[in-house]
Amino acid sequence: MANINELWYAALKTRIVYMPHKLLETFGESSVQYRLLTQLDDSRLRLRTGVVKAARPRIVTPHYLRTQALENFGEEAQNYFDDLLSRKEGAVILEYGLAFQKEDHSEEDIGGNINEVAEQLAKDAQDNLTETRGVLIGSEDYWEIALVFFLKLLVAQSVPYNTREMNNRGLFSLRNGVPMAICNEIEQDFAAAVTKEQADRLGAKLRDYGIFDEYENRFFELYGRFC
């Protein structure tokens, strides 16, 4: 298992050949396609093609953000992501629910010069006006790290726009120190909790958000109905 310095080095060695101009959606799901090239030896390349889904961005607490991981990614990619979140640059207030769609992922070995192949893939991506598609070159051993690094840049590119749109709807206003978007979500969960299992999920969410104390009395009043 690689240490965190090796993972960060692999990320920083990633070359983004084409970054899509289209941003992640603010109030809907986004699909991000990738073309990821790695060098196997002097004459062979590996081309990975696939899709990463980004859920509708949600405002979350830092405590909640640090309890989450990338769905379906390997352990090293998750370790890199966890360390990213512990740094100032990763402390975003939006969670995008990034999910690596394994069923859409494919790999093939091809020949050619890696830079020339990448530039052609970038041209194809630029000419495609209907898809959000990125092209990157990474390390064969740490290709997932390269993919997470690319997604980090895409999220960073989208955050200002997404934040502005959400702020225009008042979703960042605070109530008792908690963003209104979270308050609204919790209110909906309280209203929908009509079984013990749903109440258990609500309790877990309050703890994940780090706001259980704010709702403790109300939660146990609800929970008592099922005991």
N, C-alpha and C positions, 0 to 999 in steps of 0.2 A: 504494500500500500504506500503510495507516494505521500510525502509530507506536504504541509501547506505551502512551503516555499516553492516546491516543484510544481504544484498546481498553479500558483500565481505566475510562475515563470512561463508555463505552457500557455496560460491565458494571454500574457503580454506578448508572446511570440505569434499569436494569431494575427493573420493578415486579412482584414476586411476588404475584399476586392470590390464589392458593391453593397452599399447600404440602401435599402428601399426608402423612397421619399414619403411614401404613404405611412401615416401614423396609425397606432393602435386605436381601435374604436373606444369612445368614452362610455357609451351606454349600450354596448353590444359586444358579442364575441368576435375575436379576430383570428384569422388563420394566417400563419407566417410560414412560407415555404423556404427551404434552405437547399443550397447546393454546396457541399463541403468537400474539398479536395485535400488529400494527403499524399505524400510521396512514399511509396513502398520501397523502391530501389531506383537505380539509374534509368530504367526503362518503363517502370510501371507506376501508375497512379491508382488511387482508390477514390471513387466518386460516391458520396453518400447523398441521397436525395430524400426529402421527407417534409413533414409538416409539424409545426408546434402550434397548439391552440392556446390562445390567451383569453381567459374569461373576461367578462365585463369588469373593469377596474372597481375595486371596493376600497373605501377608506377603512383602514384598520389601525389599531394601536401598535406601537413598536413591540410590545410584549407579544401580541398575537403574531406579528410578522416573524419573530424569531422562533416561533414554534412550528412554522410551516416549512415544507421542503418542496422541491420540484417533483411533480408526479412522474413516475416511471424512469427518472434518471438514475444512473448508477451512484454508488456510494461516494466516489471521488468527486463527481460533479456536485453532489449535495454538500460535501465538506467544503468545497470551494464557495458554494453559494452561501452557506452558513457564515463563513468567514467574511464574505462580502457584506453581508447584512450587519456584521459587527463593526464595520468601518463607517466612517461618516458618509462616504460617497454612496454607500448602499442603504443608508437609513431613509428610504423613501416612505411616504405615508400612504401610498397606494399599493394594493396587492393585486397582481394581474392573473393569478391562478394559472401559471404556465404549465402546460401538460404536453409532454413529448409523446406524440402519437406513434407508437411502435408499429401499428398495423400499416401505416403509410410510409414507413421507413424502408429504403432499399439501398443496396450496395452493389457496386460493380467495379471490376478492375479494368482499366483502360490504359492505352499508351499515349504518348505525346509529352510535350513540354508543359509543365504545370502552370507556368505563367500564361502561356498562350491559350491553354484550355480554360483557365480561369477568366481571362479577358473575353473569350467568346461567350462563356456562360453569363458574364456580367452584361454583355451587349444584349443577349436574349432576355435577361431580366429587365433591363432598362426599356426594351421595346414592348414588354408586356404591361399593359396599362390596367389590367383587371386583377392582378395578384400582387400581394406583398411578398417579395422574394429577395433573399439575401444570398450573396456568394462569398465564400471565405476559404482560406487555406489554413489548415491546422496541423497539429502533430498526430501521427497515426495512433500513438499510445494514449494520447489525451484528447481525442477528437471531441468527446462530450464537453470537455472544458472549453474548447474553442466555441462550441455551440452556445454554451451558457454565457460566454463572454459577448458573443454577438447579440444575444437576447438582452443582456444587460444594457448594451449601447442602444438597442432599439427602444427599450423601456425608457431610458434616460431621455431619448429624443422625443418620446410621446408624452412624458409626464407634464411638461409645462402646458401643453394644449389641453390634456385631460383635466388637469387641475383647474385651469381657467373655466372650463365648461361646468365642472362640478361646483366650483365656487359661485358661479352665476346662479345656481339653483339653491344656494344657501347650505350646501351639504357639509361645509367646513365650520359652520358656526358651532360654538361650544355650548353644552348644557352640563353644568357641574363638571366641567373639564373634559367632557366626552363629546366628540364630533356628532352633529345632528344625524349624519348618515348612519352612524352606529346606533344611536338612540332609536332611530326609526326602525332599523333592522331588529333590534331587541324587542321593541314594542310589537312588531309583527310576529316574532317568535313566541312571545307571551300569549298573544291572542290565538295562535295556532296550536298551542300545547294542550291537547285534549286527551293525551295518553301519558302514562308514566315514562314510556320510551322517549317521547318527544320532550318531556320535561327533563329527562336525563341529558338529552342532547343540548338543551338550552343551558343547563348548568355547566356542561363541558365548554360551551362557547363562552359563557361569562368568565370562566376561569382562564380560557385561552386568551381572551381580550385583556385579562388582568383587571376586570371591573366587577368581580363577583361581590366584593364588599358593598358596592353601591346598590346592588339589587338583592342582597342576602335575605332581608326580611320578606320582601315580595316573593322571592323565589320559593322560600320554604312554606309560605302561605299557599302558593300554588301546588307545591310538591305534596303537602299534607292531604290534598284532595284524593291522591292516588294511593295513600297508605292506610 
